[in-house]
Amino acid sequence: MKYQVHRMEINEDNAQEKLENYLNRLEGEILSVIPIATPAFRKLGAASVVKYLLIVEKSK
């Protein structure tokens, strides 16, 4: 049993479609999708922005 971790760059405009297409192309079992967020300062206060996703896949 082997595990692979994939990194996928996203932005808020294309996140859903891009993730769906990527997951459908994977051969193994998807164990987890981990968002990596960074702090962002907006006019109304602090927030966070997802920079990329880590996708953990279990290979055969």
Biopython code that builds the backbone (N, CA, C, O; Angstrom):
import numpy as np
from Bio.PDB.StructureBuilder import StructureBuilder

atoms = [
    (1, "MET", "N", (0.857, -1.165, 0.000)),
    (1, "MET", "CA", (0.000, 0.000, 0.000)),
    (1, "MET", "C", (0.910, 1.238, 0.000)),
    (1, "MET", "O", (1.798, 1.370, 0.842)),
    (2, "LYS", "N", (0.672, 2.127, -0.948)),
    (2, "LYS", "CA", (1.450, 3.357, -1.057)),
    (2, "LYS", "C", (0.505, 4.544, -1.048)),
    (2, "LYS", "O", (-0.654, 4.450, -1.453)),
    (3, "TYR", "N", (1.028, 5.654, -0.580)),
    (3, "TYR", "CA", (0.261, 6.885, -0.536)),
    (3, "TYR", "C", (0.956, 7.936, -1.390)),
    (3, "TYR", "O", (2.184, 8.009, -1.424)),
    (4, "GLN", "N", (0.176, 8.733, -2.067)),
    (4, "GLN", "CA", (0.699, 9.854, -2.831)),
    (4, "GLN", "C", (-0.012, 11.111, -2.373)),
    (4, "GLN", "O", (-1.210, 11.092, -2.090)),
    (5, "VAL", "N", (0.730, 12.203, -2.302)),
    (5, "VAL", "CA", (0.148, 13.491, -1.961)),
    (5, "VAL", "C", (0.302, 14.396, -3.175)),
    (5, "VAL", "O", (1.413, 14.627, -3.651)),
    (6, "HIS", "N", (-0.811, 14.902, -3.668)),
    (6, "HIS", "CA", (-0.836, 15.783, -4.830)),
    (6, "HIS", "C", (-1.127, 17.205, -4.367)),
    (6, "HIS", "O", (-1.902, 17.414, -3.434)),
    (7, "ARG", "N", (-0.515, 18.165, -5.013)),
    (7, "ARG", "CA", (-0.753, 19.570, -4.709)),
    (7, "ARG", "C", (-1.493, 20.188, -5.891)),
    (7, "ARG", "O", (-1.073, 20.043, -7.040)),
    (8, "MET", "N", (-2.606, 20.884, -5.600)),
    (8, "MET", "CA", (-3.397, 21.494, -6.663)),
    (8, "MET", "C", (-3.628, 22.966, -6.335)),
    (8, "MET", "O", (-4.248, 23.298, -5.325)),
    (9, "GLU", "N", (-3.123, 23.840, -7.199)),
    (9, "GLU", "CA", (-3.324, 25.283, -7.055)),
    (9, "GLU", "C", (-4.752, 25.618, -7.466)),
    (9, "GLU", "O", (-5.245, 25.113, -8.474)),
    (10, "ILE", "N", (-5.411, 26.461, -6.696)),
    (10, "ILE", "CA", (-6.780, 26.855, -7.015)),
    (10, "ILE", "C", (-6.966, 28.346, -6.747)),
    (10, "ILE", "O", (-6.149, 28.990, -6.089)),
    (11, "ASN", "N", (-8.057, 28.864, -7.273)),
    (11, "ASN", "CA", (-8.551, 30.178, -6.870)),
    (11, "ASN", "C", (-10.060, 30.061, -6.722)),
    (11, "ASN", "O", (-10.646, 29.057, -7.128)),
    (12, "GLU", "N", (-10.681, 31.052, -6.159)),
    (12, "GLU", "CA", (-12.098, 30.906, -5.827)),
    (12, "GLU", "C", (-13.004, 30.840, -7.055)),
    (12, "GLU", "O", (-14.158, 30.427, -6.939)),
    (13, "ASP", "N", (-12.512, 31.235, -8.217)),
    (13, "ASP", "CA", (-13.334, 31.202, -9.427)),
    (13, "ASP", "C", (-13.464, 29.804, -10.020)),
    (13, "ASP", "O", (-14.503, 29.464, -10.586)),
    (14, "ASN", "N", (-12.415, 28.992, -9.895)),
    (14, "ASN", "CA", (-12.425, 27.703, -10.579)),
    (14, "ASN", "C", (-12.280, 26.508, -9.642)),
    (14, "ASN", "O", (-12.058, 25.395, -10.120)),
    (15, "ALA", "N", (-12.395, 26.692, -8.348)),
    (15, "ALA", "CA", (-12.083, 25.640, -7.379)),
    (15, "ALA", "C", (-12.941, 24.385, -7.553)),
    (15, "ALA", "O", (-12.403, 23.278, -7.591)),
    (16, "GLN", "N", (-14.245, 24.533, -7.658)),
    (16, "GLN", "CA", (-15.119, 23.364, -7.704)),
    (16, "GLN", "C", (-14.896, 22.548, -8.968)),
    (16, "GLN", "O", (-14.731, 21.331, -8.895)),
    (17, "GLU", "N", (-14.890, 23.190, -10.105)),
    (17, "GLU", "CA", (-14.730, 22.476, -11.372)),
    (17, "GLU", "C", (-13.354, 21.832, -11.481)),
    (17, "GLU", "O", (-13.232, 20.691, -11.926)),
    (18, "LYS", "N", (-12.332, 22.555, -11.079)),
    (18, "LYS", "CA", (-10.972, 22.038, -11.162)),
    (18, "LYS", "C", (-10.781, 20.832, -10.238)),
    (18, "LYS", "O", (-10.167, 19.844, -10.639)),
    (19, "LEU", "N", (-11.299, 20.899, -9.006)),
    (19, "LEU", "CA", (-11.185, 19.787, -8.067)),
    (19, "LEU", "C", (-11.952, 18.570, -8.567)),
    (19, "LEU", "O", (-11.447, 17.450, -8.490)),
    (20, "GLU", "N", (-13.154, 18.771, -9.073)),
    (20, "GLU", "CA", (-13.966, 17.657, -9.584)),
    (20, "GLU", "C", (-13.252, 16.948, -10.723)),
    (20, "GLU", "O", (-13.194, 15.718, -10.737)),
    (21, "ASN", "N", (-12.711, 17.686, -11.670)),
    (21, "ASN", "CA", (-11.997, 17.082, -12.799)),
    (21, "ASN", "C", (-10.760, 16.332, -12.335)),
    (21, "ASN", "O", (-10.473, 15.240, -12.824)),
    (22, "TYR", "N", (-10.025, 16.913, -11.391)),
    (22, "TYR", "CA", (-8.808, 16.283, -10.895)),
    (22, "TYR", "C", (-9.112, 14.976, -10.165)),
    (22, "TYR", "O", (-8.440, 13.970, -10.392)),
    (23, "LEU", "N", (-10.114, 14.984, -9.294)),
    (23, "LEU", "CA", (-10.460, 13.778, -8.533)),
    (23, "LEU", "C", (-10.954, 12.660, -9.437)),
    (23, "LEU", "O", (-10.680, 11.489, -9.174)),
    (24, "ASN", "N", (-11.670, 12.998, -10.488)),
    (24, "ASN", "CA", (-12.168, 11.976, -11.414)),
    (24, "ASN", "C", (-11.045, 11.317, -12.207)),
    (24, "ASN", "O", (-11.217, 10.196, -12.685)),
    (25, "ARG", "N", (-9.904, 11.977, -12.359)),
    (25, "ARG", "CA", (-8.771, 11.409, -13.101)),
    (25, "ARG", "C", (-7.905, 10.487, -12.256)),
    (25, "ARG", "O", (-7.145, 9.690, -12.806)),
    (26, "LEU", "N", (-8.000, 10.575, -10.936)),
    (26, "LEU", "CA", (-7.147, 9.758, -10.073)),
    (26, "LEU", "C", (-7.568, 8.292, -10.115)),
    (26, "LEU", "O", (-8.753, 7.975, -10.220)),
    (27, "GLU", "N", (-6.576, 7.404, -10.030)),
    (27, "GLU", "CA", (-6.828, 5.965, -10.111)),
    (27, "GLU", "C", (-7.118, 5.348, -8.749)),
    (27, "GLU", "O", (-7.944, 4.441, -8.649)),
    (28, "GLY", "N", (-6.455, 5.821, -7.700)),
    (28, "GLY", "CA", (-6.572, 5.218, -6.377)),
    (28, "GLY", "C", (-7.738, 5.776, -5.576)),
    (28, "GLY", "O", (-8.594, 6.496, -6.092)),
    (29, "GLU", "N", (-7.740, 5.420, -4.301)),
    (29, "GLU", "CA", (-8.780, 5.861, -3.364)),
    (29, "GLU", "C", (-8.364, 7.186, -2.739)),
    (29, "GLU", "O", (-7.239, 7.318, -2.257)),
    (30, "ILE", "N", (-9.261, 8.168, -2.741)),
    (30, "ILE", "CA", (-8.980, 9.474, -2.148)),
    (30, "ILE", "C", (-9.246, 9.388, -0.659)),
    (30, "ILE", "O", (-10.354, 9.063, -0.234)),
    (31, "LEU", "N", (-8.220, 9.681, 0.136)),
    (31, "LEU", "CA", (-8.356, 9.611, 1.581)),
    (31, "LEU", "C", (-8.720, 10.952, 2.194)),
    (31, "LEU", "O", (-9.493, 11.016, 3.150)),
    (32, "SER", "N", (-8.159, 12.029, 1.641)),
    (32, "SER", "CA", (-8.379, 13.334, 2.259)),
    (32, "SER", "C", (-8.081, 14.455, 1.275)),
    (32, "SER", "O", (-7.236, 14.316, 0.390)),
    (33, "VAL", "N", (-8.785, 15.567, 1.441)),
    (33, "VAL", "CA", (-8.495, 16.801, 0.726)),
    (33, "VAL", "C", (-8.263, 17.856, 1.808)),
    (33, "VAL", "O", (-9.160, 18.166, 2.592)),
    (34, "ILE", "N", (-7.052, 18.399, 1.838)),
    (34, "ILE", "CA", (-6.652, 19.323, 2.906)),
    (34, "ILE", "C", (-6.426, 20.702, 2.308)),
    (34, "ILE", "O", (-5.551, 20.864, 1.458)),
    (35, "PRO", "N", (-7.194, 21.701, 2.732)),
    (35, "PRO", "CA", (-6.953, 23.064, 2.244)),
    (35, "PRO", "C", (-5.805, 23.724, 3.019)),
    (35, "PRO", "O", (-5.725, 23.601, 4.242)),
    (36, "ILE", "N", (-4.939, 24.409, 2.316)),
    (36, "ILE", "CA", (-3.861, 25.172, 2.936)),
    (36, "ILE", "C", (-4.234, 26.647, 2.816)),
    (36, "ILE", "O", (-4.238, 27.216, 1.725)),
    (37, "ALA", "N", (-4.546, 27.252, 3.958)),
    (37, "ALA", "CA", (-5.029, 28.630, 3.990)),
    (37, "ALA", "C", (-3.958, 29.554, 4.570)),
    (37, "ALA", "O", (-3.159, 29.156, 5.417)),
    (38, "THR", "N", (-3.967, 30.786, 4.093)),
    (38, "THR", "CA", (-3.068, 31.814, 4.615)),
    (38, "THR", "C", (-3.909, 33.007, 5.058)),
    (38, "THR", "O", (-4.997, 33.232, 4.529)),
    (39, "PRO", "N", (-3.412, 33.764, 6.017)),
    (39, "PRO", "CA", (-4.168, 34.928, 6.477)),
    (39, "PRO", "C", (-4.244, 36.009, 5.400)),
    (39, "PRO", "O", (-3.313, 36.190, 4.615)),
    (40, "ALA", "N", (-5.351, 36.710, 5.380)),
    (40, "ALA", "CA", (-5.544, 37.830, 4.453)),
    (40, "ALA", "C", (-6.265, 38.931, 5.196)),
    (40, "ALA", "O", (-7.158, 38.670, 6.002)),
    (41, "PHE", "N", (-5.881, 40.149, 4.925)),
    (41, "PHE", "CA", (-6.514, 41.286, 5.580)),
    (41, "PHE", "C", (-7.407, 42.002, 4.578)),
    (41, "PHE", "O", (-6.946, 42.469, 3.536)),
    (42, "ARG", "N", (-8.672, 42.081, 4.904)),
    (42, "ARG", "CA", (-9.674, 42.714, 4.037)),
    (42, "ARG", "C", (-10.117, 44.033, 4.665)),
    (42, "ARG", "O", (-9.728, 44.357, 5.787)),
    (43, "LYS", "N", (-10.916, 44.774, 3.946)),
    (43, "LYS", "CA", (-11.416, 46.056, 4.449)),
    (43, "LYS", "C", (-12.225, 45.893, 5.734)),
    (43, "LYS", "O", (-12.182, 46.756, 6.611)),
    (44, "LEU", "N", (-12.955, 44.795, 5.843)),
    (44, "LEU", "CA", (-13.804, 44.571, 7.008)),
    (44, "LEU", "C", (-13.111, 43.787, 8.119)),
    (44, "LEU", "O", (-13.726, 43.505, 9.148)),
    (45, "GLY", "N", (-11.858, 43.435, 7.931)),
    (45, "GLY", "CA", (-11.137, 42.712, 8.974)),
    (45, "GLY", "C", (-10.331, 41.559, 8.414)),
    (45, "GLY", "O", (-10.143, 41.435, 7.204)),
    (46, "ALA", "N", (-9.865, 40.730, 9.309)),
    (46, "ALA", "CA", (-9.024, 39.598, 8.926)),
    (46, "ALA", "C", (-9.868, 38.451, 8.376)),
    (46, "ALA", "O", (-11.014, 38.254, 8.778)),
    (47, "ALA", "N", (-9.281, 37.706, 7.455)),
    (47, "ALA", "CA", (-9.931, 36.547, 6.845)),
    (47, "ALA", "C", (-8.826, 35.560, 6.467)),
    (47, "ALA", "O", (-7.666, 35.745, 6.836)),
    (48, "SER", "N", (-9.187, 34.532, 5.746)),
    (48, "SER", "CA", (-8.180, 33.607, 5.232)),
    (48, "SER", "C", (-8.498, 33.289, 3.780)),
    (48, "SER", "O", (-9.645, 33.378, 3.342)),
    (49, "VAL", "N", (-7.459, 32.916, 3.046)),
    (49, "VAL", "CA", (-7.583, 32.587, 1.630)),
    (49, "VAL", "C", (-6.948, 31.222, 1.418)),
    (49, "VAL", "O", (-5.838, 30.974, 1.891)),
    (50, "VAL", "N", (-7.639, 30.333, 0.714)),
    (50, "VAL", "CA", (-7.085, 29.017, 0.395)),
    (50, "VAL", "C", (-6.160, 29.177, -0.807)),
    (50, "VAL", "O", (-6.589, 29.583, -1.887)),
    (51, "LYS", "N", (-4.900, 28.856, -0.605)),
    (51, "LYS", "CA", (-3.900, 28.987, -1.668)),
    (51, "LYS", "C", (-3.843, 27.737, -2.542)),
    (51, "LYS", "O", (-3.780, 27.829, -3.768)),
    (52, "TYR", "N", (-3.867, 26.567, -1.899)),
    (52, "TYR", "CA", (-3.816, 25.318, -2.647)),
    (52, "TYR", "C", (-4.404, 24.199, -1.799)),
    (52, "TYR", "O", (-4.647, 24.361, -0.603)),
    (53, "LEU", "N", (-4.627, 23.055, -2.453)),
    (53, "LEU", "CA", (-5.169, 21.866, -1.785)),
    (53, "LEU", "C", (-4.136, 20.751, -1.835)),
    (53, "LEU", "O", (-3.438, 20.580, -2.835)),
    (54, "LEU", "N", (-4.046, 19.996, -0.749)),
    (54, "LEU", "CA", (-3.267, 18.756, -0.751)),
    (54, "LEU", "C", (-4.268, 17.606, -0.816)),
    (54, "LEU", "O", (-5.202, 17.542, -0.017)),
    (55, "ILE", "N", (-4.071, 16.715, -1.758)),
    (55, "ILE", "CA", (-4.975, 15.580, -1.957)),
    (55, "ILE", "C", (-4.185, 14.306, -1.669)),
    (55, "ILE", "O", (-3.178, 14.026, -2.319)),
    (56, "VAL", "N", (-4.656, 13.538, -0.684)),
    (56, "VAL", "CA", (-3.984, 12.304, -0.290)),
    (56, "VAL", "C", (-4.685, 11.133, -0.978)),
    (56, "VAL", "O", (-5.891, 10.937, -0.830)),
    (57, "GLU", "N", (-3.911, 10.368, -1.725)),
    (57, "GLU", "CA", (-4.453, 9.245, -2.500)),
    (57, "GLU", "C", (-3.755, 7.945, -2.068)),
    (57, "GLU", "O", (-2.534, 7.916, -1.913)),
    (58, "LYS", "N", (-4.528, 6.884, -1.878)),
    (58, "LYS", "CA", (-3.969, 5.562, -1.570)),
    (58, "LYS", "C", (-3.904, 4.776, -2.874)),
    (58, "LYS", "O", (-4.925, 4.519, -3.512)),
    (59, "SER", "N", (-2.683, 4.400, -3.259)),
    (59, "SER", "CA", (-2.465, 3.657, -4.499)),
    (59, "SER", "C", (-2.460, 2.170, -4.234)),
    (59, "SER", "O", (-2.249, 1.725, -3.105)),
    (60, "LYS", "N", (-2.691, 1.413, -5.278)),
    (60, "LYS", "CA", (-2.680, -0.041, -5.158)),
    (60, "LYS", "C", (-1.274, -0.569, -5.287)),
    (60, "LYS", "O", (-1.060, -1.779, -5.213)),
]
sb = StructureBuilder()
sb.init_structure("model")
sb.init_model(0)
sb.init_chain("A")
sb.init_seg("    ")
for serial, (resi, resn, name, xyz) in enumerate(atoms, 1):
    if name == "N":
        sb.init_residue(resn, " ", resi, " ")
    sb.init_atom(name, np.array(xyz, "f"), 0.0, 1.0, " ", f" {name:<3s}", serial, name[0])
structure = sb.get_structure()
